[in-house]
Amino acid sequence: MPAAVASQGYSLRAKLVAGFIVIALILGGGGTPNPITEFLLQLIFALFAIAWIWLPSRSRDDALRDRWAWVLVVIPLVVPLVQLVPLPPAIWTTLPGRDNEIAALSLIGEQSSWRPISLSPSRTLASLLAIVPAVFCFYAVARLDLRGRRLVLGAIVVLALVSAWLGAVQLAARGQGFNFYAQHSAGWVTGFQANRNATADVLLIGLLALAGLAAPYFVEAQRRLPLGLTRRTLVILLGGIALFLLVATVMTGSRAGIALLAVAMAGCALSFSVSRSRSRGGVSRITVILLAAGLLVGLVAAFTALSQNTAIARVTERFSDLGSSRTQIWEDSWFALKQYWPVGFGMGGFEPAMFPAEQLEYLDSLVPNRAHNDFLEIGIEAGMLGYAMVLAAAFAVVGLALRAWREPGMRGQVVVGLTTLLLITLHSVVDYPLRSMAVACLSGVAGGLLVKGRTAQHRSRESRRAKDVRGYA
């Protein structure tokens, strides 16, 4: 393949992934109550996947060869696929929690038919289809070199900024318009998401992506700044964007998102630090620390100055009532988990699994659609196999990060990927971020950043090898 064609094809692949991330963040935030947008995103994903396969690869060296990477490709698909395999009646009738299904099938004479583990195969199939785009994001980002991954990070930053701007418009409209979904967190910054907690995740991950993009330009004196900016102008620009994202995160009203601001800021500071460790000259570590401190002081100052503002007062009131109904949902979820342990109800089956588990004294007009603890929900839906897959994924993430860390040019992106996954994991203790296709795709990107990619040095060696081959010929 001619070099020009190969280079063009690879550049198109990077743009393709960045474009899909943009669409995923716009259409993937509705959750299960909004199946139309999720279905539309899945159709668009199919087109992008076909285009990805059709476009030529730059070289054989960008193939996904790391076994830990393939573990992360396979793991998300294992549980729903296993749960959809039909089993003979001698097996599935002995599984826990199947008494009602046996009784119902006996009424129509189907109690001896082959049935899958999942008690709701249609929901499990829908879960499988929702997982595939996130797996694609991981696989595609893992195949890109560091330059292509920076393009993806740039797309995330842009969408986070647009989401924050849209959130400001939503606040100005006082919840009376500019929302994408009928069911949404009214009166709060939601951007393109229906849930303010998912919006907080998107904004925090956007902040991390901004640090991953900016750190090399900010700390390396020899690196040429983009758009002809001076270093002082770059500092002011970065500080303004970061402060905007921080304030927008606070205005989502997400208590977990606000608490995780500290984790995101620590990840940003570490991203600058590891970039500086391989730089010559550039901005000192004390300047990086002062910039981070300035952002926090600016956020506190803005919060204090606007303390009499109705919107800010509503945020503070959220922290005065921490004894929410989530503890009641967790009690019922734990009971449901025990009823279907160790095989689970089936992916996507939390709602029907919870109906018989709700305590009468906690019943109200609202249907608990989630456990508000993804680890509990995984146990209900996937049982022991689900927890085994989570542990395997954790080991794979650590293995990938350790390998990539040995490449100094990758350390900044490794920090961004690991901190993003840490944010999502911590948030999963009190919510369900991965049930949003938008956040799930961002987690796929974060995992892809951990796969050892080709740096500029690798490209230089490939170019020299190609010249040597041509010279020998």
Secondary structure, DSSP 8 states (H G I E B T S, - for coil): --HHHHHHHHHHHHHHHHHHHHHHHHHTTS-TT-HHHHHHHHHHHHHHHHHHHHS--S-GGGS---HHHHHHHHHHHHHHHHHTS-B-HHHHTTSTT-HHHHHHHHTTT-TTS-B-S-S-HHHHHHHHHHHHHHHHHHHHHHHS-HHHHHHHHHHHHHHHHHHHHHHHHHHHTTTSS--S-SSS-TTS--TT-SSHHHHHHHHHHHHHHHHHHHHHHHH-TTS--GGG--HHHHHHHHHHHHHHHHHHHHTTT-HHHHHTHHHHHHHHHHHHHHHHTT-SSSS-HHHHHHHHHHHHHHHHHHHHHTTTSHHHHHHHHHHT----THHHHHHHHHHHHHHHTTT-S-TT-HHHHHGGG--GGG--SS-----S-HHHHHHHHHHHHHHHHHHHHHHHHHHHHHHHHTSGGGHHHHHHHHHHHHHHHHHTTTS-GGGSHHHHHHHHHHHHHTS----HHHHHHHHHHHHHHHHH-
